[in-house]
Amino acid sequence: MRLAGLVALVIGAAAIFANPAAAGDGLSAEQRTEIEGMRTGAMAKLSLRETPGEPIEAEFVNENGASASVAEFAGKVTVLNLWATWCPPCLKEMPSLNNLQAALEGSGAQVVTVAVQSGGRAKAKDFLKEKMLYQLSAYADERNALPREVGILGLPTTLILDPQGREIARVQGDAEWDAPEAEALLRRLAEMTAAGG
């Protein structure tokens, strides 16, 4: 048993050292260069951070009103979209986020949309149901905790989080999230940040 445990430890360490992103150090210079090269078309507005931010701690609520946080989505690259039902560009991009979530099924990436507004939970739930956007859940931040913590300039803002819940990139404004280049970039980020990726 000791030998098996030692072998597992060595293999795990080798995977982490081979992939700095999996170790929590962010993307390597080569990985950053590759992602920068993928910032085309729908992803042209994506801004990559030099180093990951701190894990996001602000709490929000799920569609049932229970407390939720970014920590619940750990283990995958998370597309964290902050939006509001009063924001026309937000409403415009919601179907593409819904399509992206469906396309990412089974991958190491996911989409989480959080309505940032008073009465956000009910309003988000109604909007998603009315537009038949069934891939998305009605999360809401009615206290504006997320915008304050991450320092957004307006809505929509989409943060790309690593599997540890730290911001590694963001898109200010709306985007065509179901464009092939968006899915490709997110799948690549998921591969890079997975152990041994």
C-alpha positions in Angstrom: 0.0 0.0 0.0 2.8 2.4 0.8 4.3 1.9 -2.7 1.0 2.5 -4.4 0.5 5.7 -2.3 4.0 6.9 -3.2 3.4 6.2 -6.9 0.2 8.2 -6.8 1.9 11.0 -5.1 4.7 11.1 -7.6 2.3 10.9 -10.6 0.2 13.7 -9.1 3.2 15.9 -8.5 4.5 15.3 -12.0 1.1 16.4 -13.5 1.1 19.6 -11.4 4.7 20.5 -12.3 4.1 19.7 -16.0 1.0 22.0 -15.9 1.5 25.2 -13.8 -2.2 26.1 -14.3 -3.3 22.9 -12.5 -1.0 23.8 -9.6 -2.9 27.1 -9.2 -0.1 29.4 -10.5 -2.2 30.5 -13.5 -1.3 30.0 -17.1 2.2 29.6 -18.3 3.7 32.0 -20.7 3.2 29.5 -23.6 -0.4 29.0 -22.5 -1.1 32.7 -22.3 0.4 33.2 -25.8 -1.9 30.4 -27.1 -5.0 31.9 -25.6 -4.1 35.4 -26.8 -3.9 33.9 -30.3 -7.5 32.6 -29.8 -8.9 36.1 -29.1 -10.5 36.5 -32.5 -14.1 37.1 -33.7 -16.5 36.8 -30.8 -13.7 36.6 -28.3 -11.8 39.7 -29.5 -13.0 41.7 -26.4 -11.6 39.1 -24.0 -9.0 40.6 -21.6 -6.6 38.1 -20.1 -5.2 38.8 -16.6 -1.5 38.6 -16.0 -2.1 36.5 -12.9 -5.3 35.0 -11.5 -7.3 37.1 -9.0 -8.2 36.0 -5.5 -11.0 33.4 -5.2 -14.4 35.2 -5.4 -16.2 35.0 -2.0 -19.3 37.1 -2.5 -22.5 35.2 -1.9 -25.7 35.3 -4.1 -28.8 33.1 -4.2 -30.1 30.3 -6.4 -33.6 30.2 -7.9 -35.0 28.8 -4.7 -33.5 31.6 -2.6 -30.8 29.4 -1.0 -27.3 30.9 -0.5 -24.9 30.2 -3.4 -21.3 31.0 -4.1 -18.6 30.6 -6.8 -17.1 27.8 -4.6 -20.0 25.6 -5.6 -18.7 25.6 -9.2 -15.1 24.7 -8.3 -13.3 22.1 -10.5 -14.3 23.6 -13.8 -13.6 26.7 -15.8 -16.6 28.9 -15.1 -18.1 31.5 -17.4 -19.6 33.8 -14.8 -22.0 36.2 -16.5 -23.4 39.2 -14.6 -26.5 40.6 -16.2 -29.9 42.3 -15.5 -33.3 42.1 -17.1 -33.3 45.9 -17.6 -30.2 45.7 -19.7 -30.8 45.2 -23.5 -27.3 44.0 -24.3 -27.6 41.4 -21.5 -30.9 40.1 -22.9 -29.4 40.0 -26.4 -26.6 37.6 -25.3 -28.6 35.3 -23.0 -29.6 32.9 -25.8 -26.0 32.5 -26.8 -25.0 31.7 -23.2 -27.7 29.2 -23.1 -26.4 27.6 -26.3 -22.8 27.7 -24.9 -23.9 25.8 -21.8 -25.4 23.1 -23.9 -22.3 22.9 -26.1 -20.0 22.6 -23.1 -21.9 19.6 -21.7 -19.4 17.0 -20.5 -16.4 19.4 -20.8 -14.4 21.0 -18.1 -16.2 24.3 -18.5 -19.7 25.6 -17.5 -21.8 28.7 -17.7 -23.3 30.5 -14.6 -25.5 33.6 -15.0 -26.2 35.8 -12.1 -28.9 38.6 -12.3 -27.5 41.6 -10.5 -30.6 43.7 -9.6 -33.3 44.2 -7.0 -35.8 41.3 -7.3 -33.4 39.6 -9.5 -34.3 36.0 -8.6 -37.9 36.3 -9.6 -37.1 38.4 -12.7 -34.4 36.1 -13.9 -36.6 33.0 -13.3 -39.4 34.6 -15.3 -37.2 35.8 -18.2 -35.4 32.4 -18.5 -38.7 30.6 -18.5 -40.4 33.0 -21.0 -37.4 32.7 -23.4 -37.1 28.9 -22.9 -33.5 29.2 -21.8 -33.5 25.9 -19.9 -29.8 25.4 -19.8 -29.3 28.3 -17.4 -30.3 28.6 -13.7 -31.8 31.7 -12.2 -29.0 32.8 -9.9 -29.3 36.4 -8.5 -27.3 38.9 -6.5 -29.8 41.4 -5.1 -27.3 43.0 -2.9 -24.7 43.8 -5.6 -22.0 41.9 -3.7 -20.4 40.4 -6.8 -20.0 43.7 -8.7 -18.5 45.3 -5.7 -16.0 42.4 -5.1 -14.9 42.1 -8.7 -15.0 45.7 -9.7 -17.2 45.7 -12.8 -17.8 48.8 -14.9 -21.2 47.9 -16.2 -23.5 45.1 -17.5 -23.1 42.7 -19.0 -19.7 41.7 -17.7 -18.5 38.1 -18.0 -15.7 36.7 -15.9 -13.8 33.6 -16.9 -12.8 31.8 -13.7 -10.3 29.0 -13.3 -11.2 25.8 -11.4 -10.2 27.4 -8.1 -12.8 30.2 -8.7 -10.2 32.9 -9.5 -10.7 35.4 -12.4 -8.3 34.7 -15.3 -10.1 36.8 -18.0 -13.1 38.9 -18.6 -15.3 40.3 -21.3 -16.8 43.7 -20.8 -20.0 44.1 -22.8 -22.0 41.4 -24.7 -20.6 38.7 -26.9 -21.7 35.9 -29.2 -21.0 33.2 -26.7 -22.2 30.4 -29.0 -19.7 31.3 -31.7 -17.2 28.5 -32.5 -14.2 30.5 -31.3 -15.8 31.0 -27.9 -16.4 27.3 -27.3 -12.9 26.5 -28.6 -11.3 29.0 -26.3 -13.2 27.8 -23.2 -12.5 24.1 -24.0 -8.8 24.9 -24.4 -8.7 26.8 -21.1 -10.4 23.8 -19.4 -7.8 21.5 -20.8 -5.0 23.8 -19.7 -6.3 24.2 -16.1 -7.1 20.5 -15.6 -4.6 18.3 -13.9 -2.1 17.0 -16.5 -3.7 19.2 -19.2 
